[in-house]
Amino acid sequence: MQTAVIVGTGLLGSSFGLAARRAGLFGRIIGVSSPPVAAGALAVHAIDEVLDLAPALAEADFVLLAQPVRRILSLLGEIEPLVKPGALITDVGSTKVAICAAGAAITRATFIGGHPMAGREVRGPEGALATLFENRPWILTAPHAGLEEMVRSLGAQPVQLNPADHDRLVALSSHLPQLAATALASLLSENDLRQVAGPGILDMTRLALSSFPLWEDILSTNRDNIDAALAAYIGELEAVRAALRSGMLQPHFERGARLASQLRRA
Amino acid sequence: MQTAVIVGTGLLGSSFGLAARRAGLFGRIIGVSSPPVAAGALAVHAIDEVLDLAPALAEADFVLLAQPVRRILSLLGEIEPLVKPGALITDVGSTKVAICAAGAAITRATFIGGHPMAGREVRGPEGALATLFENRPWILTAPHAGLEEMVRSLGAQPVQLNPADHDRLVALSSHLPQLAATALASLLSENDLRQVAGPGILDMTRLALSSFPLWEDILSTNRDNIDAALAAYIGELEAVRAALRSGMLQPHFERGARLASQLRRA
């Protein structure tokens, strides 16, 4: 059986370890992480052992890079001399253009970008779930039968999308909603609204609790797409203002309800 | 014991009936509603009996108007000759300036505007809960010891706010989040995002499922405040765009996280 290395054993890395173990994918799962995060992954049995990066990569038939985007970028620049020839490398980074460009420079091994559309509000190996990827899309940036089969065996649905299309679509589906929530909560922070807060404002500000350091990487590696998405959203809000004044908001509500229902049927 | 009349026995009206019955507030609770909604309220024991508006009001020491805003407005214009002299009338309408102006014209009885900050995604008497108002603010537009005590006995927290302040604050806390969700979902409806949809976009589009007819009343009776709130939100999004380009988004995330945490501690 093959040996897997998970670099970064936080929520996603450890969930991958648990799901891969349940599916019986590997003979041995090695974790590479900072000491407390590696210890947490060992404690929940997401990995079998902990090694430093170089000795781990020397053993790895399969490598999962499960760290923030800019850490993945710097790893991709340094692992070429360390990886086992012919190894398969993938990642879980939230943006794909910069990562796949860095991955394309690796010639001793095969790099395919990945992005599982899964997550939880909690972080760290303590929140890891073997079921985290079940029935969720898992984007792959190029066709690769082995990787598609692996993703399927974790319960996820492999979806092929090139890096540019991925980054344009997640700017709309993920990065714009994050900034819409952050901007709304930031604006509202000027007022004390506790006495008039209902369930709607709680929904619309939940994402504003997100950690900035994680988002900093995403935002800095997908700036142009996000800027275009923000501009389109501002345009739509201006159209809503005009429709509010003319009493013509019904089509906006109908289009919005259609998209919201469609997402919930997916 | 006094007789209460609930005009409109949907989710809020029937929840009031259940909560008032549990608190032993009235000797008799009469419902006035369309036949199917009245039958639903009887079936869940939110009311004791059903009458037409005129005979019901002739009996009522206390009247709760629990219908959409514009229906409350038209009722306030027609009930003066029907109410029992000295009765106490309140409502649950989502905007207060127009309703309180109409209520001030009533001289045979006392009108105090109200707005319980409570709701559910389901509608109708079938979704009614005796606990719906527990630990939720219940805005009252003027001081009234009896009404404050009644609200407290339902488990809610009475909060006094004049109609103008109420409408300005709910434009920010409720109407802006609704239109932010509607605009986001309406914009995104141009793309097929099912394969890249994570939990964030589901949070940020849930409100877009709201019923337009209900919102039409709210939007048309609070247009200026909502327009100002939309303009401020657009300004904040432009500031976020500029900060994205200059890599200075951290203060926006920090302000947003502070507000989101504050709302969750409330």
Chai-1 contact restraints between the chains, C-beta under 6 A:
chainA,res_idxA,chainB,res_idxB,connection_type,confidence,min_distance_angstrom,max_distance_angstrom,comment,restraint_id
A,M117,B,G198,contact,1.0,0.0,6.0,A-B,restraint_1
A,P137,B,Q195,contact,1.0,0.0,6.0,A-B,restraint_2
A,V159,B,Q195,contact,1.0,0.0,6.0,A-B,restraint_3
A,L169,B,V196,contact,1.0,0.0,6.0,A-B,restraint_4
A,V170,B,V196,contact,1.0,0.0,6.0,A-B,restraint_5
A,L172,B,L188,contact,1.0,0.0,6.0,A-B,restraint_6
A,L172,B,N191,contact,1.0,0.0,6.0,A-B,restraint_7
A,S173,B,L193,contact,1.0,0.0,6.0,A-B,restraint_8
A,S173,B,V196,contact,1.0,0.0,6.0,A-B,restraint_9
A,S173,B,A197,contact,1.0,0.0,6.0,A-B,restraint_10
A,S173,B,I201,contact,1.0,0.0,6.0,A-B,restraint_11
A,S174,B,G198,contact,1.0,0.0,6.0,A-B,restraint_12
A,S174,B,G200,contact,1.0,0.0,6.0,A-B,restraint_13
A,P177,B,G200,contact,1.0,0.0,6.0,A-B,restraint_14
A,P177,B,I201,contact,1.0,0.0,6.0,A-B,restraint_15
A,P177,B,M204,contact,1.0,0.0,6.0,A-B,restraint_16
A,L179,B,V240,contact,1.0,0.0,6.0,A-B,restraint_17
A,A180,B,L184,contact,1.0,0.0,6.0,A-B,restraint_18
A,T182,B,H252,contact,1.0,0.0,6.0,A-B,restraint_19
A,T182,B,F253,contact,1.0,0.0,6.0,A-B,restraint_20
A,T182,B,G256,contact,1.0,0.0,6.0,A-B,restraint_21
A,A183,B,E236,contact,1.0,0.0,6.0,A-B,restraint_22
A,A183,B,L237,contact,1.0,0.0,6.0,A-B,restraint_23
A,A183,B,V240,contact,1.0,0.0,6.0,A-B,restraint_24
A,L184,B,A180,contact,1.0,0.0,6.0,A-B,restraint_25
A,A185,B,G256,contact,1.0,0.0,6.0,A-B,restraint_26
A,A185,B,L259,contact,1.0,0.0,6.0,A-B,restraint_27
A,A185,B,A260,contact,1.0,0.0,6.0,A-B,restraint_28
A,S186,B,H252,contact,1.0,0.0,6.0,A-B,restraint_29
A,S186,B,R255,contact,1.0,0.0,6.0,A-B,restraint_30
A,S186,B,G256,contact,1.0,0.0,6.0,A-B,restraint_31
A,L187,B,A232,contact,1.0,0.0,6.0,A-B,restraint_32
A,L187,B,Y233,contact,1.0,0.0,6.0,A-B,restraint_33
A,L187,B,E236,contact,1.0,0.0,6.0,A-B,restraint_34
A,L188,B,L172,contact,1.0,0.0,6.0,A-B,restraint_35
A,L188,B,L259,contact,1.0,0.0,6.0,A-B,restraint_36
A,S189,B,R255,contact,1.0,0.0,6.0,A-B,restraint_37
A,S189,B,R258,contact,1.0,0.0,6.0,A-B,restraint_38
A,S189,B,L259,contact,1.0,0.0,6.0,A-B,restraint_39
A,N191,B,L172,contact,1.0,0.0,6.0,A-B,restraint_40
A,L193,B,S173,contact,1.0,0.0,6.0,A-B,restraint_41
A,R194,B,A266,contact,1.0,0.0,6.0,A-B,restraint_42
A,Q195,B,P137,contact,1.0,0.0,6.0,A-B,restraint_43
A,Q195,B,V159,contact,1.0,0.0,6.0,A-B,restraint_44
A,V196,B,L169,contact,1.0,0.0,6.0,A-B,restraint_45
A,V196,B,V170,contact,1.0,0.0,6.0,A-B,restraint_46
A,V196,B,S173,contact,1.0,0.0,6.0,A-B,restraint_47
A,A197,B,S173,contact,1.0,0.0,6.0,A-B,restraint_48
A,A197,B,L263,contact,1.0,0.0,6.0,A-B,restraint_49
A,G198,B,M117,contact,1.0,0.0,6.0,A-B,restraint_50
A,G198,B,S174,contact,1.0,0.0,6.0,A-B,restraint_51
A,G200,B,S174,contact,1.0,0.0,6.0,A-B,restraint_52
A,G200,B,P177,contact,1.0,0.0,6.0,A-B,restraint_53
A,G200,B,L207,contact,1.0,0.0,6.0,A-B,restraint_54
A,I201,B,S173,contact,1.0,0.0,6.0,A-B,restraint_55
A,I201,B,P177,contact,1.0,0.0,6.0,A-B,restraint_56
A,D203,B,D203,contact,1.0,0.0,6.0,A-B,restraint_57
A,D203,B,R206,contact,1.0,0.0,6.0,A-B,restraint_58
A,M204,B,P177,contact,1.0,0.0,6.0,A-B,restraint_59
A,T205,B,A260,contact,1.0,0.0,6.0,A-B,restraint_60
A,R206,B,D203,contact,1.0,0.0,6.0,A-B,restraint_61
A,L207,B,G200,contact,1.0,0.0,6.0,A-B,restraint_62
A,A208,B,G256,contact,1.0,0.0,6.0,A-B,restraint_63
A,A208,B,A257,contact,1.0,0.0,6.0,A-B,restraint_64
A,A208,B,A260,contact,1.0,0.0,6.0,A-B,restraint_65
A,L209,B,A257,contact,1.0,0.0,6.0,A-B,restraint_66
A,L209,B,A260,contact,1.0,0.0,6.0,A-B,restraint_67
A,F212,B,Q250,contact,1.0,0.0,6.0,A-B,restraint_68
A,F212,B,F253,contact,1.0,0.0,6.0,A-B,restraint_69
A,L230,B,R241,contact,1.0,0.0,6.0,A-B,restraint_70
A,A232,B,L187,contact,1.0,0.0,6.0,A-B,restraint_71
A,Y233,B,L187,contact,1.0,0.0,6.0,A-B,restraint_72
A,I234,B,I234,contact,1.0,0.0,6.0,A-B,restraint_73
A,I234,B,L237,contact,1.0,0.0,6.0,A-B,restraint_74
A,E236,B,A183,contact,1.0,0.0,6.0,A-B,restraint_75
A,E236,B,L187,contact,1.0,0.0,6.0,A-B,restraint_76
A,L237,B,A183,contact,1.0,0.0,6.0,A-B,restraint_77
A,L237,B,I234,contact,1.0,0.0,6.0,A-B,restraint_78
A,V240,B,L179,contact,1.0,0.0,6.0,A-B,restraint_79
A,V240,B,A183,contact,1.0,0.0,6.0,A-B,restraint_80
A,R241,B,L230,contact,1.0,0.0,6.0,A-B,restraint_81
A,Q250,B,F212,contact,1.0,0.0,6.0,A-B,restraint_82
A,H252,B,T182,contact,1.0,0.0,6.0,A-B,restraint_83
A,H252,B,S186,contact,1.0,0.0,6.0,A-B,restraint_84
A,F253,B,T182,contact,1.0,0.0,6.0,A-B,restraint_85
A,F253,B,F212,contact,1.0,0.0,6.0,A-B,restraint_86
A,R255,B,S186,contact,1.0,0.0,6.0,A-B,restraint_87
A,R255,B,S189,contact,1.0,0.0,6.0,A-B,restraint_88
A,G256,B,T182,contact,1.0,0.0,6.0,A-B,restraint_89
A,G256,B,A185,contact,1.0,0.0,6.0,A-B,restraint_90
A,G256,B,S186,contact,1.0,0.0,6.0,A-B,restraint_91
A,G256,B,A208,contact,1.0,0.0,6.0,A-B,restraint_92
A,A257,B,A208,contact,1.0,0.0,6.0,A-B,restraint_93
A,A257,B,L209,contact,1.0,0.0,6.0,A-B,restraint_94
A,R258,B,S189,contact,1.0,0.0,6.0,A-B,restraint_95
A,L259,B,A185,contact,1.0,0.0,6.0,A-B,restraint_96
A,L259,B,L188,contact,1.0,0.0,6.0,A-B,restraint_97
A,L259,B,S189,contact,1.0,0.0,6.0,A-B,restraint_98
A,A260,B,A185,contact,1.0,0.0,6.0,A-B,restraint_99
A,A260,B,T205,contact,1.0,0.0,6.0,A-B,restraint_100
A,A260,B,A208,contact,1.0,0.0,6.0,A-B,restraint_101
A,A260,B,L209,contact,1.0,0.0,6.0,A-B,restraint_102
A,L263,B,A197,contact,1.0,0.0,6.0,A-B,restraint_103
A,A266,B,R194,contact,1.0,0.0,6.0,A-B,restraint_104
